[in-house]
Amino acid sequence: MNTNEMIRSAYRRVEETYDIVVCGGGLAGLCAAVAAARHGAKVCLVQDRPVFGGNSSSEIRVPPQGVASSHAYAKETGIISELLIEERARNHEDPTGDNGWINSVWDLVQYEMVMATSNLSFRLNTAVKGVLMKDELTIEAVVAQVNHAETELVLRANTFIDCTGDGIVAAFAGCEWRMGTEGRDEYNEPHAPLQASSAVMGNSIHFKAKDMGRPVPFTAPDWAVKYEDPDFFYKHGRWPGDTKSGFWWIELSVPWHTIYDNEKLRHELTRHVMGIWDWIKNGDSEFRAISANYALDWIGQVPGKRESRRIVGEYWMTEHDPQQKTVFPDEIAYGGWFIDLHEPGGLLASVSERTTSEGHDNSYGATTYVGPYGIPLRILIAKGMNNVMMAGRNVSVTHAALGTVRVQGTTALMGQAAGTAAAIAIQTGMPVRKVPELAAREVQQALLRDGCFLLNTHNEDPDDLARLASVYASSEAKLSGAEPSLQVESRINETLASRRGQWIAVGADRIDMLSLCLSNLSDTVQTVEARLYAVEHIWDYRTEPGEALAIATLAVDLGNKQWIDWKTDLDVSRLKGQYIRLDLLANPLVCWHAADKVVPGHVSAYDLLNGFMRKYGNGLTMSFRILPEQACYSADQVLSGVNRPYLSTNQWRSDPAQSLPQWVGLSWSEPVQARSIELTFPGYILRDYRSYPAFYRDPECPRDVRAEAFIQGQWLEIGSLAGNYQRKATIRLEQPVQTDRVRITVLATNGDTSASLYEIRVYAT
């Protein structure tokens, strides 16, 4: 007996069979597994670490950012939204920086979701070691080893979803893959380097520091990297920023291999972290004072990866797709992070990232700004394979396109889509590679019903009885404008250094007057050019989206916070149910004051250069008044087929002058059988989740809700919600009811004075 046989004989062998096996328990894998199980598939989730969450876990601590970092009202929804809402509601800690602050509450939230999901089994601390092939195009089983348990698993399934990041399952199966950087001549991508190479973005580890309330000394070990040149930090895009937590630019790749040299990279990164902290504590005069009372509290020892293998799929997505917002017939997710390409080598490179090292010149950064854009199902299906899918940073994209799709919010959406598509393939008996051609619509409608959002698909579910109903409400809010802060100086009080725009939802036939709250910062009368445009949606960032509806030059007298009137006298009847955008062109001697709060569905942007704008601040409304008031929150918005502000507000809001409870109702011409009522509430999607504090419950989200049906001449309660703070909720009736009217009454919110809903669906089963 040889040595290998002796080793293998010590291991217990366990064989199991599932419909779907998902390998990799980061956010992509977790969302894939939960989605597939919720759609009835028998699923096993395999994770090689003791916790779920991958890069976002408490082992690595990279916050799961996504589209909302760049686009207001664009936060990812679906399973990832459920998780993040729960985390903010339960976590006792506020976000305290970019990386390093995440605690184990997040791990537990994910663990509890997996535990609560029927049909879902999981194996933690279990690493995939190989695959068994049925034939060249079909995986029969993955072979895995349970760490510290002397157990070998053989997991058979109809479909395998590779969410390992490194694409190890697909690589074992012989799938085509790439690793490195495509040259510009291959696809003519603007952000591809001139020459192809094996270089990739780096691995990182992070740290967290704690304020001890008294001076804390630090002495670096002898093996720490020594930093002495302040230009390395100040001029090359490595600004330490908040000293409480680690920095994204602590990364390394070449000359090391991000897969094979993972342990070497861990050690090297630790050396650099200790050296950087030494420079902060003892080297730089400014940061030495800031960090005097801080002590290192945690240093990660599991490197977080940005890039390794990318599996070639049924579609190969290039940078041109997000740049041009390609519309795909099999669109199943969306992205909107910028094309974020870190320099190969990280700390060993001259700069860490070009957008952070160019000073005040944002011309390069403007070229990287994309989205929101659609993502096709075909990049999640391995080319030519019968039963291999992938989700996460190993999907079918070029290196340049990976710069935008790799962030965790986006990979979570791809994971949910992959799991949903795999489950539908199981239900229909087709191989997953046929789903984009034969069942893309079914996948899209399932994703929308599960709370996701798609740019180019609306609710067309034939089983949704609400689509056949008329809708009415106890009251409806109207848009009159947004008032500036009552403080002497606004929290945001920036001048018009560049063009700025404010989206306004049209809900009347006319706009007779617009008024703007402006301050003149000079000692002479100033002028500002104002323009109104029709725009396609809330993310139509074109500085010139077409011929202006109206143009005026506004005179601004001396003084602060003046209301400047613009008599527009404009017929907008053809634009009802859409957005217009009010732009003020640049004049640095004039300030346009931000409003004291965000008016739902109404955000602003500033000129980014290159003919595009981007969101202003953290998602802000500029101060304005409008006559007549716009009826943009009408009851029929709950049947728009869209569950967030997009083409319009897509939101019913009750009149805030009328106290709660308030209700919205559905009416059918003939009785229907109703068994479940599915509701989508507002809140949580305006900003990145790090903007929300500890124990957060969004004020806009209804807390207590009652569902009633009109039966035998009277309103009867058929279900309710109490203490709700989630965005998506289902009221499931014990028995179906026959009725021609259903009413949803919001008894209380989590703080807002208006009741509000994005969508109501009604199903017979």
Secondary structure, 3 states (H helix, E strand, C coil): CCHHHHHHHCCEEEEEECCEEEECCEHHHHHHHHHHHHCCCCEEEECCCCCCEHHHCCCCCCCCCCHHHCCCCCCCCCHHHHHHHHHHHHCCCCCCCCCCCCCHHHHHHHHHHHHHCCCEEEECCEEEEEEEEEECCEEEEEEEEECCCCEEEEEECCEEEECCCCCHHHHHCCCCEECCECCHHHHCCCCCCCCCECCCCCEECCEEEEECCCCCCCCCCCCCCCCCCCHHHHCCCCCCCCCCECCCCCEECCCCCCCCCHHHHHHHHHHHHHHHHHHHHHHCHHHHHHCCCEEEEEECCCCECCCCCEECECCCECCHHHHHCCCCCCEEEEECCCCCCCCCCHHHCCCCCHHHCCCCCCHHHHHHCCCCEEEEHHHHEECCCCCEEECCCCCCECHHHHHHHCCHHHHHHHHHHHHHHHHHHHHHCCCHHHHHHHCHHHHHHHHHHCCCCCCCCCCCCCCCHHHHCEEEECCCCCEEEECECCCCCCCCCCEECCCEEEEEECCCCEEEEEEEEEEECCCCCEEEEEEEEEECCCCCCECCCCCCCEEEEEEECCEEEEEEEEEEEEECHHHCCCEEEEEECCEEEEEECEECCCCCCCCEEEEEECCEEEECCCCCCECEEEEEEECCCCHHHHHCCCCCCCCCCCCEECCCCCCCCEEEEEEEEEEEEEEEEEEECCCCCCCCHHHCCCCCCCCCCEEEEEEEEEECCEEEEEEEECCCCCCEEEEEEEEEEEEEEEEEEEEEECCCCCCEECEEEEECC
